[in-house]
């Protein structure tokens, strides 16, 4: 099968990482795969040598669509698989006019969309053969809020890699293991939706009650400078480590004792999924698709949205009982690997590509 995967950027992000994993996995089993992108980024280094690259030169939707129309007219594909809103917009009409089958892939809830965005979504979705959602929470939003034809919408869960590299001897990892007895971790973008400032509130309540506690927040973004200033202002700098962005996130997940996700909005968090796959118990607010990853009380804890007191209490509870923490981590790893493997996702995608049901 000849497959054309379209994504806005190859800078690190959950949806972008999933598109790269899809491309590599499909190429590994013999399909001809091309990844089209507008902005380059660090994920390009993770693309397999079997995967072809195609650069969309224009950010403007009209110009990008014209470029894709010419390319699709010259190069016939069996499937065009577009990830997220920008890619959906630039591929919908070119696929319609060239008669090629396009699949949309929605990773987030899209609650930021206003009525005019939703009108565009409805129109371009009418041109798509299917709309794949990353989890059932996203599927529900597409059907109930955006009024997409339910017969077109199906869930093919986002995934983790089947195999992770072994623990490294990275200096940062050694520093964590030597300095601290218990690490609370986060991986992702530093933005307002993630509400990382709540972890400062948690730290203020716990650092003097739990010995050896450390918060390691991996990633970058607009809110990082503000976080660093707030950490200094509260006098908690010795309890926080903000190492920046890295593609080697697995090594951090495995150094964490607890993965904390204080987001107020989540679709289907790849960071949460990867943390659980690495045997790390997780605590998150019960929003979006978090309940489809965390089995409350078995693999971690789901906390009522906005209840920071309960969030803090659950972290302290796990800090006090390392046996329960370890057991939750083992269950989390088993649950995620059984239900969210890349091979399982690829099988689901192939059924959608061929017009089958999920």
C-alpha positions in Angstrom: 0.0 0.0 0.0 1.3 3.5 -0.9 0.7 5.8 2.1 1.1 9.6 2.4 1.2 10.9 6.0 0.7 14.7 6.4 1.6 16.6 9.6 2.2 20.3 10.2 5.6 20.0 12.1 8.2 17.4 13.0 9.0 19.3 16.3 8.4 17.1 19.3 4.7 16.7 20.4 2.4 13.8 21.1 0.5 13.8 17.8 3.8 14.4 15.8 5.5 11.5 17.6 2.5 9.3 16.8 2.7 10.2 13.1 6.4 9.3 13.1 5.7 6.0 14.9 2.9 5.2 12.4 5.2 5.9 9.5 8.1 3.7 10.8 5.8 0.8 11.7 4.0 0.8 8.4 7.2 1.0 6.5 8.7 -1.9 8.6 5.9 -4.2 7.4 6.4 -3.5 3.7 4.3 -0.5 2.9 5.6 2.5 0.9 5.4 5.5 3.2 6.0 9.2 2.7 5.8 11.8 5.4 4.9 15.3 4.3 5.5 18.2 6.7 5.7 22.0 6.7 8.1 22.7 9.6 11.2 20.7 10.2 12.1 19.5 13.8 13.9 17.1 15.9 11.6 14.2 15.2 13.0 14.0 11.6 16.0 12.1 13.1 13.6 9.4 14.3 12.2 8.6 10.9 13.3 5.3 9.5 15.5 5.3 6.4 12.6 3.4 4.7 10.4 6.4 5.0 10.5 9.1 2.3 10.2 12.8 3.2 8.3 15.5 1.4 8.5 19.2 2.4 5.4 21.4 2.1 7.0 24.8 1.4 4.1 27.0 2.4 2.4 27.7 5.7 -0.5 29.4 4.0 -3.4 26.9 3.6 -4.3 27.9 0.0 -0.7 27.8 -1.2 0.0 24.5 0.7 -3.1 23.0 -0.8 -2.1 24.0 -4.3 1.4 22.4 -3.8 -0.2 19.2 -2.5 -2.7 19.2 -5.4 0.2 19.2 -7.9 2.0 16.5 -5.9 -1.0 14.2 -5.5 -1.9 14.7 -9.2 1.6 13.5 -10.1 2.0 10.8 -7.4 -0.9 8.6 -6.8 -1.4 7.3 -3.2 -3.7 4.6 -1.9 -4.2 6.6 1.4 -3.6 10.1 2.5 -3.5 10.1 6.3 -3.6 13.7 7.8 -2.9 14.4 11.4 -4.6 17.4 13.1 -6.4 20.5 11.9 -3.8 22.2 9.6 -2.9 19.0 7.8 -6.6 18.2 7.4 -7.3 21.6 5.9 -4.5 21.5 3.3 -5.2 17.9 2.2 -9.0 17.8 2.0 -9.6 19.6 -1.3 -6.5 18.2 -3.1 -7.6 14.7 -2.3 -11.2 15.4 -3.4 -10.1 16.8 -6.8 -7.5 14.1 -7.4 -9.9 11.3 -6.2 -7.6 10.0 -3.5 -8.8 8.6 -0.2 -8.1 10.8 2.8 -8.2 9.8 6.5 -8.2 12.4 9.2 -6.6 11.8 12.6 -7.8 13.9 15.6 -5.6 13.7 18.6 -7.0 16.4 20.8 -10.4 17.5 22.1 -10.3 20.7 20.0 -12.2 22.6 22.7 -10.5 25.8 21.6 -12.4 25.8 18.3 -15.0 28.4 17.8 -18.1 28.1 15.7 -16.3 29.0 12.4 -13.6 26.4 13.1 -16.3 23.8 13.6 -18.0 24.8 10.4 -14.7 24.2 8.6 -14.2 20.9 10.4 -17.7 19.7 9.3 -17.1 20.7 5.7 -13.6 19.1 5.3 -14.7 16.0 7.3 -17.5 15.5 4.7 -14.7 15.0 2.2 -12.8 12.4 4.3 -13.4 8.7 4.0 -13.0 8.2 7.8 -12.1 10.2 10.9 -9.8 8.4 13.3 -9.7 9.6 16.9 -7.0 8.9 19.5 -9.4 7.8 22.2 -13.1 7.6 23.0 -13.2 10.9 24.7 -12.1 12.6 21.5 -14.6 10.6 19.5 -17.4 11.8 21.8 -16.4 15.4 21.2 -16.3 14.9 17.5 -19.8 13.4 17.4 -21.6 15.5 20.1 -20.0 18.9 19.9 -18.8 19.1 16.3 -21.7 17.0 14.9 -19.6 14.8 12.7 -21.4 11.8 11.2 -20.9 9.1 13.7 -20.6 6.5 10.9 -17.4 8.1 9.8 -15.8 8.3 13.3 -13.8 5.5 14.9 -11.2 5.2 17.6 -7.8 3.8 16.9 -5.9 4.4 20.1 -2.6 6.1 20.1 0.3 3.9 21.0 3.7 3.4 22.5 6.6 1.6 20.9 6.6 -2.2 21.5 10.3 -2.0 22.5 12.1 0.7 24.6 15.8 1.0 24.9 17.5 -0.2 28.1 18.3 2.3 30.9 21.2 4.5 30.0 24.1 5.6 32.1 23.2 9.2 31.3 24.7 11.7 33.8 21.3 13.2 34.4 19.9 9.9 35.4 22.8 9.1 37.7 22.3 12.5 39.4 18.7 11.7 40.0 19.4 8.3 41.4 22.1 9.5 43.7 20.6 12.7 45.0 17.0 11.7 45.6 15.0 8.8 47.0 11.8 9.7 45.3 11.2 11.6 42.0 7.9 13.1 40.8 8.1 13.7 37.1 6.5 15.4 34.1 7.2 15.3 30.4 5.6 17.6 27.9 5.0 21.2 26.7 5.2 24.0 29.2 1.9 25.8 28.5 -1.1 27.1 30.4 -3.2 24.0 29.8 -0.7 21.8 31.6 -1.0 23.9 34.8 2.5 23.0 35.9 2.3 25.8 38.5 0.1 23.4 40.5 3.2 21.2 41.1 4.8 24.1 42.9 1.8 24.1 45.2 2.2 20.4 45.7 5.9 20.8 46.4 5.2 23.5 49.0 2.9 21.1 50.9 5.2 18.0 50.7 8.9 18.8 50.6 9.1 19.1 54.3 7.0 16.0 55.0 8.5 13.6 52.5 12.2 13.1 52.7 14.3 13.2 49.5 11.5 14.5 47.3 12.4 15.9 43.9 10.3 17.3 41.0 11.7 16.8 37.5 9.9 18.6 34.7 11.1 17.7 31.2 10.2 19.8 28.2 10.0 23.4 27.0 7.5 26.0 26.1 6.1 29.5 26.7 5.5 28.9 30.4 9.0 27.6 31.3 10.6 30.9 32.2 7.6 31.8 34.3 7.9 28.5 36.1 11.6 29.0 36.8 10.9 32.4 38.3 8.0 31.1 40.5 10.2 28.2 41.7 12.9 30.7 42.8 10.4 33.0 44.3 9.0 30.3 46.5 12.5 29.1 47.6 12.0 25.6 46.2 14.8 25.6 43.6 16.7 22.8 45.3 13.6 20.5 44.9 13.1 21.1 41.1 15.1 20.1 38.0 14.0 21.5 34.6 16.4 19.8 32.2 14.7 21.1 29.0 13.6 19.1 25.9 15.0 15.7 24.9 14.0 12.9 22.6 15.4 10.5 25.2 12.3 10.7 27.3 12.2 7.0 28.1 15.2 7.4 30.4 13.4 10.0 32.4 10.2 8.0 32.6 12.2 5.1 34.1 13.9 7.4 36.6 10.5 8.7 37.8 8.7 7.1 40.7 5.5 8.9 40.0 4.3 10.6 36.8 2.2 13.7 37.6 -0.1 15.2 35.0 -2.0 18.3 36.3 -3.6 19.3 33.0 -7.0 20.8 32.9 -7.6 19.5 29.3 -6.2 16.4 27.7 -7.0 14.4 24.7 -5.0 11.2 24.9 -1.7 12.0 26.5 1.2 10.2 24.8 3.4 11.2 27.8 1.0 9.6 30.2 0.9 6.5 28.0 4.7 6.3 27.8 5.2 6.8 31.5 2.8 3.9 32.3 4.5 1.7 29.6 7.8 2.3 31.5 6.3 1.0 34.7 5.6 4.3 36.4 2.5 4.9 38.4 0.6 8.0 37.4 -1.6 10.6 39.0 -3.8 12.9 36.8 -7.0 14.8 36.9 -10.0 13.0 35.5 -10.2 14.9 32.2 -10.4 13.8 28.5 -8.9 10.4 27.8 -6.9 10.1 31.1 -9.5 7.5 32.4 -8.8 5.4 29.4 -5.1 5.1 30.4 -5.2 5.1 34.2 -7.2 2.4 36.0 -8.0 4.3 39.2 -6.6 2.6 42.2 -4.8 -0.1 40.2 -2.3 1.6 37.9 -2.4 5.1 39.4 -5.0 7.6 40.6 -7.6 9.8 38.9 -8.4 12.9 40.8 -11.6 15.0 40.4 -10.7 18.0 38.2 -9.3 20.9 40.1 -9.0 19.2 43.4 -5.4 20.0 44.2 -5.8 18.8 47.8 -6.7 15.3 46.7 -4.0 15.4 44.1 -1.4 16.2 46.8 -2.9 13.6 49.2 -2.6 10.9 46.6 1.1 11.7 45.9 1.9 11.7 49.6 0.0 8.4 49.9 2.2 6.8 47.3 5.3 8.3 48.7 4.6 6.7 52.0 3.9 3.2 50.6 6.6 2.2 48.1 5.3 -1.4 47.8 1.9 -0.1 46.6 3.8 2.3 44.2 5.8 -0.5 42.7 2.7 -2.8 42.3 0.9 0.0 40.5 3.8 0.6 38.2 3.9 -3.1 37.2 0.2 -3.1 36.6 0.4 0.1 34.5 3.2 -1.4 32.3 1.2 -4.6 31.7 -2.1 -2.7 31.0 -0.5 -0.3 28.5 1.6 -2.9 26.7 -1.4 -5.2 26.3 -3.8 -2.5 25.0 -1.8 0.3 23.4 1.1 -1.4 21.4 2.1 0.1 18.0 1.3 -3.2 16.3 -2.2 -3.1 17.6 -2.6 0.5 16.3 -1.2 -0.4 12.9 -3.6 -3.3 12.5 -6.5 -0.9 13.4 -5.2 1.7 10.9 -5.0 -0.9 8.1 -8.6 -1.9 8.7 -9.6 1.8 8.4 -7.5 2.2 5.3 -9.2 -0.8 3.7 -12.7 0.5 4.6 -13.3 -1.9 7.5 -14.9 -1.2 10.8 -13.2 -1.0 14.2 
